[in-house]
Amino acid sequence: MESFGPHPASGHDGILVPPPVQGDGRLADNIVHFARVLRKADLKPGPGAVIDAIEAIDAIGIGSRVEFHAALSAIFVKRHEDQPVFDEAFSIFWRSRDLVSKMIQLMSPVAAIGERQKPKAGGARVSDALFADRKREPKPRDEPDVEVDARLTVSGQEVFRRLDFGQMTARELKEARCAIVRLAMPLDLVQTRRYRLSPRGRLIDQRASMRQSLRTGGDLMLPKFRARRFQPPPLVILADISGSMSQYTRIFLHFLHVLTERRRRVHTFLFGTRLTNVTRQLRHRDPDEAIAQCTDAVADWSGGTRIGETLRLFNRHWGRRVLGQGAVVLLITDGLERDEVDMLARETDRLHRSCRRLVWLNPLLRFAGFEARARGVRAMLPHVDELRSVHNLEALSDLVQSLSGAADRNCDPRRYLASDRSQP
C-alpha cells in the first residue's frame, strides 16, 4: 500500500507511514483528523462514523490505497453529491509519498511541465477546511493616526457592489459569489386555485367539518373554514451563453444555484445556437460541481447565438410544461440577433403572452448612453415588461427586490421605445 501523510497540524515534517491500528501509531488519530476536515467541508460525519472507520480499517488491514479509499468512502459519504468533496479531501489529506520521483524531477536538467488541470469541484472548500487553522495573523504595526473626513467619500463595499463582473479579478469574482450567497431571495406569492385550512376563512370546509364530527359520533359538529393557498410562482430563466454573454451568464449561474436551492419550481435553460435544460444540474448541492455539470451539458458555450430560433423551440416544447400558474420569466441576453428579427418579435410576443411577467436582463445597460438601435433590441422591447441590467451586485439586489414585488419605473422599456421613435 502507498504510504499516507499525516494531518498538516500534526507537527511532523516527513511523510508518516501508518502502522497497524492496534499499535501505538497515528493512523487512528489521522482518521479522527480526517473526519474533522470532512466536518469543516460540510460532510458532517458523526462520532459513530469515526469509530466505524477505525474498526473497518482494522478489519481489512493495510492493503492498497484503493481499498483504503473505498472503506472510508463507504462510511463517511452518505449522499451522492458529497462524493466529489470526499475524493478531493482524500487526495489532499492522504498524500502519496513518492519521494524518489520528486528527487528525480528536482535533479533533472529539464523541468517537466505538465498540463494545467481543471480545478475540481469542492477543491476550494477542502483547502479552506485543511489550511484555515494555519493562517498566520499579521503582526501589529505602529501606524500614525490620520484623521480623514469621510463625509463625501464612497465606501469600498459600495464601490465593489457597482463593479462590473467583466472587470473583476479572480479574487473579486470569488468575493462576488460569496456575496450572492448572502443575498435575500425574493418572497413573492401568488394566489392558487387550491385551498388550505384557515381559522378565519370565509368558506366552510365541509369535508373537514364532517371528519371533525366523527370524533364525537356526530353529536357535535363545529364548522371548519378554508381559504385560498398562496405559494411562490414558477421562475423560468432563459440565459444566453454566446461569446459576448458567457462571462455574465457564468456568474449569474451562481445566483441561480442559490435561488434553486432556496426556492421550489425554478427552471433554467441555457441557449446559444441550441437550447439546453440545466435545471437538474443546478440542483446539485455543491455549487462548483453544479456549474461544472452545466458547462459539460452545454455543447455551444461561448459560440454564436440564435435568439429567435431558441425562443421558438422553447415555446413549442417547454412552454406548456413550465409556464403555468403565473410563471415569471427572466430572459438574459444582449438582444444582438443575427437572423431575421420577424421571428424574434413573434416568438417574444408569444412568450410574453404565456407568462405573467417577462423581465429582460441586458448587460448592455451598463453603458450610460445605451440606445435601442440594434434590430434585435427594437424587435424585443415592445413585448417585455421590464428591462434591467445584470452586470454587477447592485443590479442583482435590485432584481431581487423587483421579484419580491417592488416596482421600478426606471426599468420601463417604453422609455427606450419613445427615444427610438423620436429619431429620424
Secondary structure as the mmCIF struct_conf table of DSSP 4:
data_model
#
loop_
_struct_conf.conf_type_id
_struct_conf.id
_struct_conf.beg_label_comp_id
_struct_conf.beg_label_asym_id
_struct_conf.beg_label_seq_id
_struct_conf.end_label_comp_id
_struct_conf.end_label_asym_id
_struct_conf.end_label_seq_id
STRN STRN1 PHE A 4 PHE A 4
HELX_LH_PP_P HELX_LH_PP_P1 GLY A 5 HIS A 7
HELX_RH_3T_P HELX_RH_3T_P1 PRO A 8 SER A 10
BEND BEND1 ASP A 13 GLY A 14
TURN_TY1_P TURN_TY1_P1 VAL A 21 ASP A 24
BEND BEND2 GLY A 25 ARG A 26
HELX_RH_AL_P HELX_RH_AL_P1 LEU A 27 LYS A 40
TURN_TY1_P TURN_TY1_P2 ALA A 41 ASP A 42
HELX_RH_AL_P HELX_RH_AL_P2 PRO A 47 ILE A 60
BEND BEND3 ILE A 62 ILE A 62
HELX_RH_AL_P HELX_RH_AL_P3 ARG A 65 PHE A 76
BEND BEND4 ARG A 79 ARG A 79
HELX_RH_3T_P HELX_RH_3T_P2 HIS A 80 ASP A 82
HELX_RH_AL_P HELX_RH_AL_P4 GLN A 83 PHE A 93
BEND BEND5 TRP A 94 TRP A 94
STRN STRN2 SER A 96 SER A 96
HELX_RH_AL_P HELX_RH_AL_P5 LEU A 99 MET A 107
BEND BEND6 PRO A 109 VAL A 110
HELX_LH_PP_P HELX_LH_PP_P2 GLY A 114 LYS A 120
TURN_TY1_P TURN_TY1_P3 ALA A 121 GLY A 122
HELX_RH_AL_P HELX_RH_AL_P6 GLY A 123 PHE A 131
HELX_RH_3T_P HELX_RH_3T_P3 ALA A 132 ARG A 134
HELX_LH_PP_P HELX_LH_PP_P3 LYS A 135 PRO A 140
TURN_TY1_P TURN_TY1_P4 ARG A 151 LEU A 152
HELX_RH_AL_P HELX_RH_AL_P7 GLY A 156 ARG A 161
TURN_TY1_P TURN_TY1_P5 ARG A 162 ARG A 162
BEND BEND7 LEU A 163 LEU A 163
HELX_RH_3T_P HELX_RH_3T_P4 PHE A 165 GLN A 167
HELX_RH_AL_P HELX_RH_AL_P8 ALA A 170 VAL A 181
TURN_TY1_P TURN_TY1_P6 ARG A 182 ARG A 182
BEND BEND8 LEU A 183 LEU A 183
HELX_LH_PP_P HELX_LH_PP_P4 ALA A 184 PRO A 186
STRN STRN3 VAL A 190 LEU A 197
TURN_TY1_P TURN_TY1_P7 PRO A 199 ARG A 200
BEND BEND9 ARG A 202 ARG A 202
STRN STRN4 LEU A 203 ILE A 204
HELX_RH_AL_P HELX_RH_AL_P9 GLN A 206 LEU A 214
TURN_TY1_P TURN_TY1_P8 ARG A 215 GLY A 218
BEND BEND10 ASP A 219 ASP A 219
STRN STRN5 PHE A 225 GLN A 231
HELX_LH_PP_P HELX_LH_PP_P5 PRO A 232 PRO A 234
STRN STRN6 LEU A 235 ASP A 240
BEND BEND11 SER A 242 SER A 242
TURN_TY1_P TURN_TY1_P9 GLY A 243 MET A 245
HELX_RH_AL_P HELX_RH_AL_P10 SER A 246 ARG A 262
BEND BEND12 ARG A 263 ARG A 265
STRN STRN7 VAL A 266 PHE A 271
BEND BEND13 GLY A 272 ARG A 274
STRN STRN8 LEU A 275 ASN A 277
HELX_RH_AL_P HELX_RH_AL_P11 THR A 279 LEU A 282
TURN_TY1_P TURN_TY1_P10 ARG A 283 ARG A 283
BEND BEND14 ARG A 285 ASP A 286
HELX_RH_AL_P HELX_RH_AL_P12 PRO A 287 ALA A 297
BEND BEND15 ALA A 299 ASP A 300
TURN_TY1_P TURN_TY1_P11 TRP A 301 SER A 302
BEND BEND16 GLY A 303 GLY A 303
HELX_RH_AL_P HELX_RH_AL_P13 ILE A 307 HIS A 317
TURN_TY1_P TURN_TY1_P12 TRP A 318 TRP A 318
HELX_RH_AL_P HELX_RH_AL_P14 GLY A 319 VAL A 322
BEND BEND17 LEU A 323 LEU A 323
BEND BEND18 GLN A 325 GLY A 326
STRN STRN9 VAL A 328 ILE A 332
BEND BEND19 ASP A 339 ASP A 339
HELX_RH_AL_P HELX_RH_AL_P15 VAL A 341 SER A 354
BEND BEND20 CYS A 355 ARG A 356
STRN STRN10 ARG A 357 LEU A 361
HELX_RH_3T_P HELX_RH_3T_P5 PRO A 363 ARG A 366
BEND BEND21 PHE A 367 PHE A 367
TURN_TY1_P TURN_TY1_P13 ALA A 368 GLY A 369
BEND BEND22 ALA A 374 ALA A 374
HELX_RH_AL_P HELX_RH_AL_P16 ARG A 375 MET A 380
HELX_RH_3T_P HELX_RH_3T_P6 LEU A 381 HIS A 383
BEND BEND23 ASP A 385 ASP A 385
STRN STRN11 GLU A 386 ARG A 388
BEND BEND24 HIS A 391 ASN A 392
HELX_RH_AL_P HELX_RH_AL_P17 LEU A 393 LEU A 403
TURN_TY1_P TURN_TY1_P14 SER A 404 GLY A 405
HELX_RH_3T_P HELX_RH_3T_P7 ARG A 409 CYS A 411
TURN_TY1_P TURN_TY1_P15 PRO A 413 PRO A 413
HELX_RH_AL_P HELX_RH_AL_P18 ARG A 414 ARG A 421
TURN_TY1_P TURN_TY1_P16 SER A 422 SER A 422
#
